Amino acid sequence: EDQVTQSPEALRLQEGESSSLNCSYTVSGLRGLFWYRQDPGKGPEFLFTLYSAGEEKEKERLKATLTKKESFLHITAPKPEDSATYLCAVTGSGNTGKLIFGQGTTLQVKP
Amino acid sequence: DAGITQSPRHKVTETGTPVTLRCHQTENHRYMYWYRQDPGHGLRLIHYSYGVKDTDKGEVSDGYSVSRSKTEDFLLTLESATSSQTSVYFCAISEYQGDYGYTFGSGTRLTVV
């Protein structure tokens, strides 16, 4: 069964304090791993797609990496506006393009 | 997102009444999805559509039905609402089979009392 587990569930950082969010996955034939950002009361917003182990993508203070079993979302020198819930999702060859989501990590960055 | 609109944004309904949520897209994408989001469960797929009149069940489809008579509209119906269906419902669209991710709507917060 395809599964995605994110850790930690919640993370509190001081502004400028770098850290990483983890996404562990089990999927038959990974076709893509996705990171989304979700602000309260809004729909998830697309951040990155990673397709193969070793791939990395960057956007401002965020960097996503991928191995054969997990993905990391590294946040460098975060700012309060980075506070949000970050969702990880995968799609595999066995689920015809449907995304399977983890439960998310809620990040709070204090000034 | 400007290309996908959900309505209503908020709804309170009574147990046992039928409820229909609407998702409208202007992107002409083939694939449309309905998810629900609950604390402790994350986003779970209810139903999805891979074309006009082509739909299939997701992992939590019991108590829900869908219809897609036009490319741009995907309707989710709760035949007889129950308190366990209180949730936030998100519609999503994708041009391909989800390999490039989805675009999500802003959600509908449904409360069943």
Interface residues (C-beta under 8 A of the other chain):
Chain A: R31 G32 F34 Y36 G41 K42 G43 P44 E45 F46 T49 L87 A89 T91 T96 G97 K98 L99 F101 G102 Q103 G104
Chain B: D1 Y31 Y33 Y35 G40 H41 G42 L43 R44 L45 Y48 G58 F90 A92 S94 Y96 Q97 G98 D99 Y100 G101 Y102 T103 F104 G105 S106 G107
